[in-house]
Amino acid sequence: MRISQDFAPTGPDTGRTARRRPARGRAAAALTAAVAFALVLTGCGGGDGPAPKSASGKSSADADRVEPLAAPPAPKLPVTVDSADGTKVTIGSTDRIVPLTGSLSEIVFTLGFGEQVVARDITATFEQAEELPVVTRAHDVSAESVLSLKPTIVLADTTTGPSEAIDQIRDAGIPLLVVEPAKGLDDVGRRIDTVAEALGVPSAGTELKERTEKRIADVQKSIPDHADGKKPRVAFLYLRGSASVYLLGGAESGASSLLEAAGAVDAGKESGLSKDFTAITSEALAKAAPDAILLMTKGFESVGGMDGLVKIPGIAETPAGMDRRVVTVDDGVLLNYGPRTDRVLTEIVEQLYAKGGKGR
């Protein structure tokens, strides 16, 4: 299940249903988790020093902006591409683009098509997109809002819904491409290539993919060795205090790939949780025994910060709770698995490995 900044997971807790649920289910297209740390665990820092730099030289303060390619080529159109829902889509113009997930918006803008984007999903939270009209309501697409903008191409993924809205957009003759969602780092290049091909700029896709993969690799080189040979255990929690949603991530939460890339162990997955999320219980947390906890920023704030977090049953008894060790990353970028993933990894590595760092 992919988790976004404003959307609680589907299932019995919410009664919501995905349009086409893959194994991980639906949670609003975007977002997107990562983590890492060393023998001497450090918390989220947050001191008064300079913002940490990523391998690309970008500080974590830049995380709410995307970095477009310097000179993307002109699109070569029309193109016909395969949609993930089994149809073929012919795109003849990129003049008016509507990406229906935040992660797809990130790719489109980074490829250099920001000026052609005419709307956004609520999960597109980066600065360059913030003034665009929102065409989703609680993550459900408003077909009427999309069509009113006269798009020449609409980009969605298999979690986008409801199906009636998708069908209505297609029935109006608008080219609509469905892209497989990202489940981990291995999907970053695939999604960039897919979007770039649809926009008629495959060479720009190759350039962006190579840039992104190099930056991710450079961040990984900065991860300190584990002196005792033991990788830190990190639990990914999805929290929405206002809705009383408290979930522990498992193998399909979307965080495992980033945790492992950062030299850590996904504590939920390692404890035997094979699905996406399970309700937090003292027993589940005791079995996971995390050394640190990874959270989305809004989720952390929704429970009242560290003092509220340790009041959730079972957390105070974990090593992470006792040491008050947490890592937070902005909701709108954490699980995107896109061009800014190196910055996500940088934030996590800096927070968890910083010498002398303190818990929150």
C-alpha positions in Angstrom: 0.0 0.0 0.0 1.4 3.3 -1.0 0.9 6.0 1.6 0.5 9.7 1.0 0.3 12.8 3.1 -3.4 13.0 3.5 -4.7 9.5 2.9 -5.2 6.8 5.4 -4.7 3.2 4.1 -7.5 1.3 2.6 -9.0 -1.6 4.5 -11.3 -2.1 7.5 -10.0 1.0 9.2 -11.3 3.3 6.6 -13.8 1.4 4.4 -12.1 2.8 1.3 -11.4 0.7 -1.8 -8.9 1.1 -4.5 -9.7 1.3 -8.2 -7.2 -1.4 -9.1 -5.4 -2.5 -6.0 -2.0 -4.0 -6.7 -0.5 -6.1 -3.9 0.3 -3.0 -1.9 -3.2 -1.5 -2.3 -4.0 2.1 -2.7 -3.0 5.2 -0.9 -3.1 8.3 -2.9 -0.3 8.3 -5.4 2.6 9.9 -3.9 4.7 9.5 -1.6 6.3 8.0 -0.9 10.2 5.8 2.9 13.8 5.4 3.6 16.2 5.0 6.4 19.6 4.2 7.7 22.0 4.5 10.6 25.0 3.2 12.4 26.4 1.5 15.5 26.0 4.6 17.5 22.3 5.5 16.7 21.5 9.1 16.4 18.1 10.7 16.2 16.7 13.4 14.0 19.2 16.0 14.9 17.5 19.2 13.9 20.2 21.3 15.3 21.2 24.8 14.4 24.0 23.8 12.0 23.8 24.1 8.2 21.3 21.9 6.3 22.8 18.6 5.2 23.9 18.3 1.6 23.0 15.5 -0.8 25.4 13.9 -3.3 24.0 16.4 -5.8 25.0 19.3 -3.6 21.4 20.1 -2.8 20.5 20.7 0.9 17.5 19.0 2.5 16.0 22.5 2.6 15.6 22.2 -1.2 13.5 19.0 -0.8 10.2 20.9 -1.6 11.6 21.9 -5.1 12.4 19.7 -8.1 15.5 20.2 -10.2 14.6 20.2 -13.9 17.1 19.0 -16.5 19.1 21.9 -17.9 18.1 21.5 -21.5 15.5 18.9 -22.3 15.1 18.1 -26.0 11.9 19.0 -28.0 9.3 16.3 -28.0 9.1 14.0 -31.0 5.4 13.3 -31.4 3.1 11.5 -32.0 4.1 8.4 -30.0 2.1 5.3 -29.2 2.8 3.6 -25.9 1.5 0.7 -23.9 -0.6 1.6 -20.9 -0.4 -0.5 -17.7 -4.1 -1.3 -17.9 -3.7 -3.1 -21.2 -4.5 -0.4 -23.7 -2.4 1.5 -26.3 -2.3 5.2 -26.0 -1.3 7.7 -28.8 0.0 11.1 -27.6 0.1 13.9 -30.2 0.7 16.9 -28.0 2.3 17.8 -24.6 0.9 21.3 -24.5 -1.5 20.6 -21.6 -0.4 17.9 -19.2 -2.3 16.6 -16.2 -0.4 14.2 -13.9 -2.8 12.6 -11.4 -0.2 11.6 -8.8 2.4 13.6 -7.0 5.2 11.2 -8.0 4.3 11.5 -11.7 4.1 15.3 -11.4 7.7 15.2 -10.0 8.9 13.3 -13.0 7.1 15.5 -15.5 8.5 18.7 -13.9 12.0 17.3 -13.7 12.0 16.3 -17.3 11.4 20.0 -18.0 7.7 20.1 -18.8 6.6 22.2 -15.8 5.2 25.0 -17.9 2.9 22.6 -19.8 1.4 21.1 -16.6 -2.1 22.6 -16.0 -3.2 20.8 -12.9 -2.1 18.7 -10.0 -3.1 15.9 -7.6 -3.2 16.9 -3.9 0.0 15.0 -3.3 2.1 17.2 -5.6 3.4 19.3 -2.8 6.7 20.7 -4.3 7.1 24.4 -4.7 6.8 24.7 -8.5 3.4 22.9 -8.5 1.8 24.6 -5.6 -0.1 27.3 -7.6 -1.7 24.7 -9.9 -5.4 23.9 -9.5 -6.1 20.6 -7.7 -8.3 18.1 -9.6 -8.7 15.5 -6.9 -11.0 15.4 -4.0 -9.6 13.4 -1.1 -7.5 11.6 -3.8 -10.4 10.7 -6.0 -10.1 12.3 -9.4 -12.8 14.8 -10.5 -13.3 14.0 -14.2 -15.2 17.2 -14.7 -12.3 19.3 -13.3 -9.8 17.5 -15.5 -11.8 17.9 -18.6 -12.5 21.5 -18.0 -8.7 22.2 -18.4 -8.7 20.6 -21.9 -5.6 18.4 -21.3 -3.8 16.9 -24.3 -2.4 14.1 -22.1 -3.3 12.7 -18.7 -1.0 10.6 -16.6 -2.3 8.2 -13.9 -1.2 5.0 -12.2 -3.0 1.8 -11.3 -4.0 3.2 -8.0 -5.8 6.3 -9.5 -9.5 6.2 -9.2 -12.4 6.0 -9.2 -12.7 3.9 -12.4 -15.7 5.9 -13.5 -13.6 9.1 -13.6 -10.8 7.4 -15.6 -13.4 6.0 -18.1 -15.1 9.4 -18.4 -11.8 11.1 -19.3 -11.0 8.5 -21.9 -14.5 8.6 -23.3 -14.0 12.3 -23.9 -11.1 11.4 -26.3 -8.3 12.4 -24.0 -5.1 10.3 -24.2 -4.7 8.8 -20.7 -1.7 6.7 -19.8 -1.7 4.4 -16.8 1.7 3.8 -15.3 2.6 1.0 -12.9 3.2 2.5 -9.4 6.7 2.5 -7.8 7.3 -0.2 -5.1 11.0 0.4 -4.6 14.3 1.7 -5.9 14.3 -0.7 -8.8 11.2 1.1 -10.2 12.7 4.6 -10.3 14.3 4.2 -13.7 11.4 2.3 -15.2 8.9 5.1 -14.3 11.2 7.8 -15.6 11.6 6.0 -18.9 7.8 5.4 -19.2 6.9 9.0 -18.7 9.7 10.3 -20.9 8.6 8.0 -23.7 5.0 9.2 -23.4 6.1 12.8 -23.6 8.3 12.1 -26.7 11.6 12.7 -25.0 13.2 9.3 -24.4 16.8 10.7 -24.4 15.8 13.1 -21.6 14.5 10.1 -19.7 17.8 8.4 -20.1 19.6 11.5 -18.9 17.4 11.9 -15.9 17.5 8.2 -15.0 21.3 8.1 -15.1 21.5 11.3 -13.0 19.1 10.0 -10.4 20.8 6.6 -10.2 24.2 8.1 -9.8 23.1 10.4 -7.0 21.4 7.6 -5.1 24.6 5.5 -5.5 26.7 8.5 -4.2 24.5 8.8 -1.1 25.0 5.1 -0.4 28.7 5.5 -0.5 28.4 8.0 2.4 26.8 5.5 4.8 29.2 4.7 7.6 30.3 1.1 8.2 28.6 -0.7 11.0 31.4 -1.3 13.5 29.9 -4.3 15.1 28.5 -5.8 11.9 24.9 -5.3 13.0 22.6 -3.3 10.8 20.2 -0.9 12.7 16.6 -2.0 12.9 14.1 0.7 11.7 10.3 0.5 11.9 8.2 2.5 9.5 5.1 3.7 11.2 2.1 5.3 9.5 0.3 7.6 11.9 -2.7 9.9 11.7 -3.5 10.9 15.2 -6.6 12.9 14.3 -8.1 9.7 12.8 -6.7 7.3 15.4 -4.8 5.5 12.6 -1.7 3.8 14.0 0.0 1.3 11.7 3.2 -0.6 11.6 4.7 -1.2 8.1 5.6 -4.6 6.9 7.3 -6.0 3.7 4.8 -4.3 1.4 4.7 -0.9 3.0 6.9 0.7 0.4 9.7 1.5 2.9 11.7 -1.7 2.8 13.7 -0.9 -0.4 14.8 2.5 1.0 15.6 1.1 4.4 17.8 -1.6 2.9 19.5 0.7 0.5 20.4 2.9 3.5 22.1 0.0 5.2 19.3 -0.7 7.7 16.9 -3.5 8.4 13.2 -3.1 8.0 12.1 -4.1 11.5 8.5 -4.8 10.5 9.4 -6.9 7.6 12.2 -8.8 9.5 9.7 -9.6 12.3 7.5 -11.5 9.9 5.0 -8.9 8.7 4.6 -9.9 5.1 1.7 -7.6 4.1 1.7 -3.8 3.9 0.5 -2.6 7.3 -0.8 -4.0 10.5 -2.3 -2.2 13.5 0.2 -1.3 16.1 0.2 -3.5 19.2 2.6 -3.9 22.0 3.3 -7.4 20.9 4.0 -6.5 17.3 6.4 -3.7 18.4 8.1 -5.9 20.9 8.8 -8.4 18.1 10.0 -5.8 15.7 12.2 -4.2 18.4 13.2 -1.2 16.4 16.3 0.9 17.2 14.7 3.9 15.5 11.4 4.8 14.0 10.8 6.3 10.5 7.8 8.6 10.2 6.2 11.0 7.8 6.4 14.6 9.1 2.7 15.2 9.3 2.2 11.8 11.0 4.7 12.7 13.6 3.0 16.1 14.2 -0.4 14.5 14.3 0.4 12.6 17.4 2.0 15.6 19.2 5.6 14.9 18.4 7.9 12.8 20.5 5.9 13.2 23.7 2.8 12.0 22.0 4.5 9.2 20.1 5.8 7.4 23.2 2.2 7.4 24.6 1.2 5.0 21.8 1.0 1.6 23.5 4.3 -0.3 23.1 6.5 2.4 21.6 8.0 3.6 24.9 9.2 0.0 25.6 11.1 -0.4 22.3 14.8 0.6 22.0 13.7 3.5 19.7 11.1 4.7 22.3 13.5 4.5 25.2 16.2 6.4 23.2 13.6 8.7 21.6 15.1 8.0 18.2 13.0 9.1 15.3 13.6 10.1 11.7 11.0 12.2 9.8 10.8 13.0 6.1 8.2 15.1 4.3 5.1 13.3 3.3 5.1 14.6 -0.2 8.5 13.0 -1.1 9.2 10.1 1.2 7.8 7.2 -0.9 7.8 8.8 -4.4 10.8 6.8 -5.7 11.6 9.4 -8.3 14.2 12.1 -9.1 14.4 13.3 -5.5 15.0 10.0 -3.9 18.7 10.8 -3.3 17.5 13.7 -1.2 15.3 11.4 0.9 18.2 9.1 1.5 20.4 12.0 2.4 18.0 13.3 5.0 17.7 9.8 6.6 21.4 9.2 6.6 22.2 12.6 8.0 19.6 12.2 10.7 20.6 8.7 11.8 24.3 8.8 11.3 25.2 12.3 12.5 27.7 12.1 15.3 26.4 13.6 18.5 22.8 13.6 17.2 20.0 13.6 19.7 16.6 12.1 19.7 13.6 14.3 19.5 
